[in-house]
C-alpha cells in the first residue's frame, strides 16, 4: 500500500508539472524526454527493434532505429498527454481532435444492434475514447484492465469518464457487453494485446499471434457491427481520427468459422494502419508472446489476410 501511494505521488508530481504547460508544449517536451528514455533507460528497446526488424525485413537498420525512436516518442507523448486530461474541456477536445462525420456510427446504430468500437494501442488510445464518445454524442462503455496500483487505476478511470463514458472491468465485461449492445449502446475494446496461450492464432506481420476472440464472438452472438477507430498524430501536435468498418455481413459457416474470419479481418486492418504509421503502434508490447502448439488443429491458425 505504501509503495502504491509513493508511486501515485510521483504520478501526481509529474501530472502537476505537465498541466502547467500548453498542450503543444507537452508534445515537444514528450519528444525530448522520449529520446532520453530511448538512449539512457532503454526499457524494451531491444524487443522493440527485434519486432520491427521482423515486421519490416526490407528496411535498413537505420530505418528500423528511426521507427523505434519515433515509437518511443509516441508512447511518452501519449502518457504525458494523459496527465493533461484534467484540463480538457469539450471545446479543447474539438480543437485537439479532428474527427470525420459520424454518419457511419449513426447508420449502424439505427440497425438497433449496438456497435462494437474496436481499437488498439495506437496513437493516443486513451484520447480517442474520450474524443469519440464526446464528439459522436454516443457515450462509450469502455472495457478496461484493472491497474495494479489502485490509485493509478482510479486516476485513469476518472479521465476515461470525463464526458459521459462508462468503464467496465474485464472481469465483469461479458454480461455488460451483451447488455450494452442489446440496449443499442457502443462498446469500446482494445483487442491487440496478446491472447492466452490457447487463443486463436492469427498472422500479424507474417507471424502467428494469439488473438482475443471477444470482439468477433460478441459480434456473432448479437449481430453488432464492428468499426475500428484510429487516432493519428499530426506534425502540429493535433490529431485526426479515421474509421474503418470491419465487414461482417458476408461471413459464413459455423459460428466458430465466423469468429475466425472476423478476427482475421480486424487484425488485418490493424496491420494495415501499423504499416502506414509504424511509429504509432506499441511495438514494445509482447504481442507474439505465445506460439501455436503443434497439437492445435490447423484451422485455429488463421491468416490476417483472410477474406
C-alpha positions as CSV (number, residue, x, y, z in Angstrom):
1,X,0.0,0.0,0.0
2,X,2.8,2.4,0.9
3,X,4.5,1.6,-2.4
4,X,1.3,2.4,-4.3
5,X,1.0,5.7,-2.5
6,X,4.6,6.7,-3.3
7,X,4.1,5.7,-7.0
8,X,0.9,7.7,-7.2
9,X,2.7,10.7,-5.5
10,X,5.3,10.5,-8.3
11,X,2.4,10.4,-10.9
12,X,0.8,13.4,-9.2
13,X,4.0,15.5,-9.3
14,X,4.6,14.7,-13.0
15,X,0.9,15.5,-13.7
16,X,1.2,18.8,-11.9
17,X,4.2,19.8,-14.0
18,X,2.7,18.7,-17.3
19,X,-0.5,20.6,-16.6
20,X,1.5,23.8,-16.3
21,X,2.4,23.5,-20.0
22,X,0.2,24.4,-23.0
23,X,-1.0,21.3,-24.9
24,X,1.5,21.7,-27.8
25,X,4.4,22.1,-25.4
26,X,3.6,18.7,-23.9
27,X,4.2,17.3,-27.4
28,X,7.6,18.9,-27.6
29,X,8.6,18.0,-24.1
30,X,7.5,14.4,-24.5
31,X,9.5,14.1,-27.7
32,X,12.7,15.3,-25.9
33,X,12.0,13.1,-22.9
34,X,11.5,10.0,-25.1
35,X,14.9,10.4,-26.6
36,X,16.5,10.4,-23.2
37,X,14.5,7.3,-22.2
38,X,15.3,5.5,-25.5
39,X,19.1,6.1,-25.2
40,X,19.6,6.1,-21.4
41,X,16.8,4.0,-20.0
42,X,16.3,1.5,-22.8
43,X,13.3,-0.3,-21.4
44,X,12.3,-3.0,-24.0
45,X,14.3,-1.2,-26.7
46,X,15.9,-4.4,-28.0
47,X,12.5,-6.1,-28.1
48,X,11.0,-3.1,-30.0
49,X,13.8,-3.2,-32.5
50,X,13.5,-7.0,-32.9
51,X,9.8,-6.7,-33.6
52,X,10.3,-4.0,-36.1
53,X,13.1,-6.0,-37.9
54,X,10.8,-9.0,-38.2
55,X,7.8,-6.9,-39.3
56,X,9.7,-4.9,-41.9
57,X,12.6,-7.1,-43.1
58,X,13.1,-4.9,-46.1
59,X,14.0,-1.8,-44.0
60,X,17.6,-0.9,-43.2
61,X,18.9,-0.9,-39.6
62,X,18.9,2.9,-39.7
63,X,15.3,3.0,-40.8
64,X,14.3,0.5,-38.0
65,X,16.2,2.6,-35.4
66,X,14.4,5.7,-36.5
67,X,10.9,4.0,-36.3
68,X,11.8,2.6,-32.9
69,X,12.8,6.0,-31.6
70,X,9.6,7.5,-33.1
71,X,7.5,4.8,-31.4
72,X,9.0,5.7,-28.0
73,X,8.2,9.4,-28.7
74,X,4.6,8.5,-29.5
75,X,4.3,6.5,-26.3
76,X,5.9,9.1,-24.0
77,X,3.9,12.0,-25.6
78,X,0.7,10.0,-25.2
79,X,1.4,9.2,-21.5
80,X,2.2,12.9,-20.7
81,X,-1.0,14.0,-22.5
82,X,-3.0,11.7,-20.2
83,X,-1.7,13.8,-17.3
84,X,-3.1,16.8,-19.1
85,X,-6.6,15.4,-19.5
86,X,-8.0,17.0,-16.3
87,X,-7.6,20.4,-18.2
88,X,-9.7,19.1,-21.1
89,X,-13.0,20.8,-21.9
90,X,-15.4,19.8,-24.7
91,X,-14.0,22.9,-26.6
92,X,-10.4,21.8,-26.2
93,X,-11.2,18.2,-27.4
94,X,-12.8,19.7,-30.5
95,X,-9.7,21.8,-31.0
96,X,-7.2,19.0,-30.5
97,X,-9.0,16.1,-32.3
98,X,-10.4,16.4,-35.8
99,X,-12.9,13.6,-36.4
100,X,-14.8,12.6,-39.6
101,X,-18.5,12.7,-39.8
102,X,-20.0,10.1,-37.5
103,X,-22.6,9.1,-40.1
104,X,-21.2,5.6,-40.2
105,X,-21.7,5.2,-36.5
106,X,-25.2,6.7,-36.7
107,X,-26.2,4.4,-39.6
108,X,-25.1,1.3,-37.8
109,X,-26.8,2.3,-34.6
110,X,-30.0,2.8,-36.5
111,X,-29.9,-1.0,-37.0
112,X,-30.6,-1.4,-33.3
113,X,-28.0,-4.0,-32.5
114,X,-25.4,-1.7,-30.8
115,X,-21.9,-1.1,-32.0
116,X,-18.5,-2.5,-31.2
117,X,-15.8,0.2,-31.5
118,X,-12.6,-1.6,-31.8
119,X,-9.1,-0.1,-31.4
120,X,-5.5,-0.9,-30.5
121,X,-2.6,0.6,-28.6
122,X,-2.2,3.0,-31.5
123,X,-1.5,6.8,-31.3
124,X,-3.0,8.1,-28.1
125,X,-5.5,5.3,-27.4
126,X,-6.8,7.0,-24.2
127,X,-7.6,10.2,-26.0
128,X,-9.5,8.6,-28.9
129,X,-12.0,7.0,-26.5
130,X,-12.7,10.4,-24.9
131,X,-13.0,12.1,-28.2
132,X,-15.2,9.6,-30.0
133,X,-17.6,9.4,-27.0
134,X,-17.9,13.1,-26.8
135,X,-17.9,14.2,-30.4
136,X,-20.1,11.4,-31.7
137,X,-22.6,12.0,-28.9
138,X,-22.6,8.3,-28.4
139,X,-21.0,7.6,-24.9
140,X,-18.8,4.6,-24.9
141,X,-18.8,1.6,-22.5
142,X,-15.0,1.1,-22.3
143,X,-13.7,-2.3,-21.3
144,X,-10.6,-1.9,-19.2
145,X,-8.0,-3.9,-17.4
146,X,-7.6,-3.1,-13.8
147,X,-4.3,-1.4,-12.9
148,X,-2.1,-2.9,-10.2
149,X,-2.0,0.4,-8.4
150,X,-5.5,1.2,-7.2
151,X,-4.7,5.0,-7.1
152,X,-3.4,5.0,-10.6
153,X,-6.4,2.9,-11.7
154,X,-8.8,5.4,-10.2
155,X,-6.9,8.3,-11.9
156,X,-7.1,6.6,-15.3
157,X,-10.8,5.8,-14.9
158,X,-11.6,9.3,-13.9
159,X,-10.0,10.5,-17.1
160,X,-11.9,8.0,-19.2
161,X,-15.2,9.0,-17.9
162,X,-14.7,12.8,-18.2
163,X,-17.6,13.4,-20.7
164,X,-20.0,10.6,-20.1
165,X,-18.2,7.4,-21.0
166,X,-18.5,4.4,-18.7
167,X,-15.8,1.9,-17.7
168,X,-16.2,-1.8,-17.1
169,X,-13.5,-4.0,-15.7
170,X,-12.6,-7.0,-17.8
171,X,-13.8,-9.5,-15.1
172,X,-17.3,-8.1,-15.4
173,X,-17.2,-7.4,-19.2
174,X,-19.2,-10.3,-20.8
175,X,-22.5,-9.5,-19.2
176,X,-22.0,-5.7,-19.5
177,X,-21.1,-6.0,-23.2
178,X,-24.2,-8.1,-24.0
179,X,-26.4,-5.7,-22.0
180,X,-24.9,-2.6,-23.7
181,X,-25.3,-4.0,-27.2
182,X,-28.8,-5.2,-26.6
183,X,-29.6,-1.6,-25.4
184,X,-28.1,-0.3,-28.7
185,X,-25.1,1.2,-27.0
186,X,-21.4,1.4,-28.0
187,X,-18.8,-0.9,-26.5
188,X,-15.1,0.1,-26.9
189,X,-12.5,-2.6,-26.8
190,X,-8.7,-2.7,-27.3
191,X,-8.0,-6.0,-29.0
192,X,-4.3,-6.0,-29.9
193,X,-2.7,-7.4,-26.8
194,X,-1.5,-11.0,-26.7
195,X,-4.3,-13.5,-26.2
196,X,-3.9,-16.6,-24.0
197,X,-1.6,-19.5,-24.9
198,X,-4.6,-21.5,-26.2
199,X,-6.1,-18.5,-28.1
200,X,-6.9,-18.1,-31.7
201,X,-3.7,-17.6,-33.7
202,X,-3.9,-15.1,-36.5
203,X,-1.0,-14.0,-38.6
204,X,0.1,-10.4,-37.7
205,X,3.0,-9.1,-39.8
206,X,3.6,-12.7,-41.0
207,X,3.8,-14.3,-37.6
208,X,1.1,-16.2,-35.7
209,X,-0.1,-14.2,-32.7
210,X,-2.6,-15.3,-30.1
211,X,-5.6,-13.1,-30.5
212,X,-8.6,-12.4,-28.3
213,X,-11.8,-13.8,-29.7
214,X,-14.1,-11.5,-27.7
215,X,-14.9,-8.8,-30.3
216,X,-15.8,-11.3,-33.0
217,X,-17.6,-13.5,-30.6
218,X,-19.9,-10.7,-29.4
219,X,-20.5,-9.6,-32.9
220,X,-21.6,-13.1,-34.0
221,X,-23.8,-13.5,-30.9
222,X,-25.5,-10.2,-31.1
223,X,-25.2,-9.1,-34.7
224,X,-23.5,-5.9,-33.7
225,X,-21.3,-4.3,-36.4
226,X,-17.7,-3.5,-35.7
227,X,-16.0,-0.2,-36.6
228,X,-12.3,0.3,-35.9
229,X,-11.1,3.7,-34.9
230,X,-7.5,5.1,-35.3
231,X,-6.1,8.4,-34.0
232,X,-3.2,9.8,-35.9
233,X,-0.9,12.4,-34.5
234,X,-0.1,15.3,-36.9
235,X,3.1,17.3,-37.1
236,X,1.4,20.2,-35.4
237,X,0.6,18.0,-32.3
238,X,-3.1,17.7,-33.1
239,X,-4.9,14.5,-34.1
240,X,-7.0,13.1,-36.9
241,X,-9.4,10.2,-36.4
242,X,-10.1,7.6,-39.1
243,X,-12.9,5.0,-39.0
244,X,-12.6,1.6,-40.8
245,X,-15.6,-0.8,-40.8
246,X,-14.9,-4.5,-40.4
247,X,-17.2,-6.3,-42.9
248,X,-19.2,-8.9,-41.0
249,X,-22.3,-9.4,-43.0
250,X,-20.8,-11.7,-45.6
251,X,-19.1,-14.2,-43.3
252,X,-20.4,-17.7,-43.4
253,X,-20.1,-21.1,-41.9
254,X,-20.4,-22.1,-38.3
255,X,-20.2,-19.6,-35.5
256,X,-16.7,-20.6,-34.9
257,X,-15.8,-20.1,-38.5
258,X,-17.4,-16.7,-38.5
259,X,-15.4,-15.7,-35.4
260,X,-12.2,-16.8,-37.1
261,X,-13.0,-14.8,-40.3
262,X,-14.0,-11.6,-38.4
263,X,-10.9,-11.8,-36.2
264,X,-8.6,-12.2,-39.2
265,X,-10.2,-9.1,-40.8
266,X,-9.8,-6.8,-37.8
267,X,-6.2,-7.9,-37.3
268,X,-5.6,-7.3,-41.0
269,X,-6.9,-3.7,-40.7
270,X,-4.7,-3.1,-37.6
271,X,-1.7,-4.4,-39.6
272,X,-2.5,-2.0,-42.4
273,X,-2.6,1.0,-40.1
274,X,0.6,-0.1,-38.3
275,X,2.3,-0.4,-41.6
276,X,1.2,3.1,-42.7
277,X,2.0,4.6,-39.3
278,X,4.6,2.3,-37.8
279,X,5.6,4.8,-35.1
280,X,2.0,4.9,-33.8
281,X,1.8,1.2,-32.6
282,X,3.1,-0.2,-29.4
283,X,6.0,-2.4,-30.6
284,X,7.4,-2.8,-27.2
285,X,4.4,-4.9,-26.2
286,X,5.0,-8.7,-26.2
287,X,2.4,-9.3,-28.9
288,X,4.0,-12.6,-30.1
289,X,4.4,-13.9,-26.5
290,X,2.9,-17.3,-27.4
291,X,3.5,-19.6,-30.2
292,X,1.0,-22.1,-31.6
293,X,1.0,-25.6,-30.1
294,X,1.8,-28.3,-32.6
295,X,-1.2,-30.1,-31.2
296,X,-3.6,-27.3,-32.2
297,X,-5.8,-28.1,-35.3
298,X,-4.6,-26.1,-38.3
299,X,-7.9,-24.3,-38.6
300,X,-7.1,-22.3,-35.5
301,X,-4.1,-20.7,-37.2
302,X,-5.6,-18.0,-39.5
303,X,-4.0,-15.7,-42.0
304,X,-4.7,-12.0,-41.3
305,X,-5.4,-11.5,-45.0
306,X,-8.4,-13.9,-44.9
307,X,-11.4,-12.8,-46.9
